[in-house]
């Protein structure tokens, strides 16, 4: 399950892990004009962990989901 919200400066996507034995904390993705952040609560430390991706990294990640093993470089658009 996931939700999508549009704020003033970002689109926020929250991905909720389906109930399971090894359920993970929700993941929040913030898509800004110049980067994307991914956040998840670490229950061991009770702190939110955050990583930031450039738009080029997000583009590469999206392409990688549909490709077999290997090394790739996308051409600039």
Backbone torsions as a table, in degrees:
resi	resn	phi	psi	omega
1	UNK	NA	146.4	175.8
2	UNK	-149.1	158.4	175.8
3	UNK	-123.2	154.9	177.1
4	UNK	-129.8	129.2	176.7
5	UNK	-130.2	146.3	177.0
6	UNK	-112.6	116.6	175.4
7	UNK	-99.2	-178.8	-179.8
8	UNK	-57.6	-46.6	-173.7
9	UNK	-117.9	6.6	-176.9
10	UNK	-156.8	155.6	167.0
11	UNK	-101.1	130.0	-175.7
12	UNK	-114.7	122.5	177.7
13	UNK	-114.4	127.2	176.5
14	UNK	-114.5	124.2	-180.0
15	UNK	-105.4	121.9	-178.6
16	UNK	-103.0	124.8	178.6
17	UNK	-70.7	134.9	179.0
18	UNK	-65.5	149.7	179.6
19	UNK	-55.8	129.3	179.6
20	UNK	-160.8	171.2	179.8
21	UNK	-60.8	-43.2	-177.6
22	UNK	-107.1	49.3	-177.4
23	UNK	-61.9	134.8	177.8
24	UNK	-96.8	159.2	176.5
25	UNK	-65.7	157.0	177.8
26	UNK	-60.2	149.3	177.1
27	UNK	-112.4	130.9	177.6
28	UNK	-113.2	126.0	-179.7
29	UNK	-113.0	122.6	178.8
30	UNK	-109.6	116.3	179.8
31	UNK	-100.9	109.1	178.4
32	UNK	-100.1	179.1	-179.7
33	UNK	-64.4	-34.3	-172.5
34	UNK	-118.1	-5.7	179.8
35	UNK	-162.2	172.5	175.7
36	UNK	-129.2	133.0	175.4
37	UNK	-111.6	147.4	177.2
38	UNK	-123.1	126.3	-177.3
39	UNK	-126.4	144.3	175.5
40	UNK	-152.3	137.2	176.9
41	UNK	-69.8	132.1	173.5
42	UNK	-96.2	106.7	-175.5
43	UNK	-65.5	-20.6	179.2
44	UNK	-70.5	-36.2	-178.2
45	UNK	-108.6	-7.9	-176.2
46	UNK	56.7	34.7	177.8
47	UNK	-125.5	148.4	177.0
48	UNK	-82.2	128.0	175.8
49	UNK	-95.9	136.9	-176.8
50	UNK	-132.5	138.1	169.8
51	UNK	-124.4	152.0	178.0
52	UNK	-118.3	138.2	178.2
53	UNK	-122.3	138.9	172.3
54	UNK	-72.4	164.9	178.7
55	UNK	-64.1	-32.0	176.5
56	UNK	-65.4	-39.2	178.2
57	UNK	-66.1	-38.6	177.4
58	UNK	-64.3	-42.1	178.1
59	UNK	-60.7	-44.6	179.2
60	UNK	-64.2	-41.1	178.6
61	UNK	-61.9	-45.0	179.0
62	UNK	-60.8	-41.8	179.0
63	UNK	-66.7	-38.7	-176.5
64	UNK	-64.5	-27.2	-178.5
65	UNK	-64.7	-20.2	-177.1
66	UNK	-112.1	12.3	-176.1
67	UNK	-116.8	152.9	175.1
68	UNK	-76.5	176.3	177.5
69	UNK	-52.2	148.4	178.1
70	UNK	146.5	179.5	176.0
71	UNK	-111.3	134.9	-174.8
72	UNK	-136.2	155.2	171.2
73	UNK	-138.8	120.4	-179.7
74	UNK	-79.4	144.9	177.1
75	UNK	-76.7	143.0	177.9
76	UNK	-61.2	146.5	179.2
77	UNK	-100.6	NA	NA
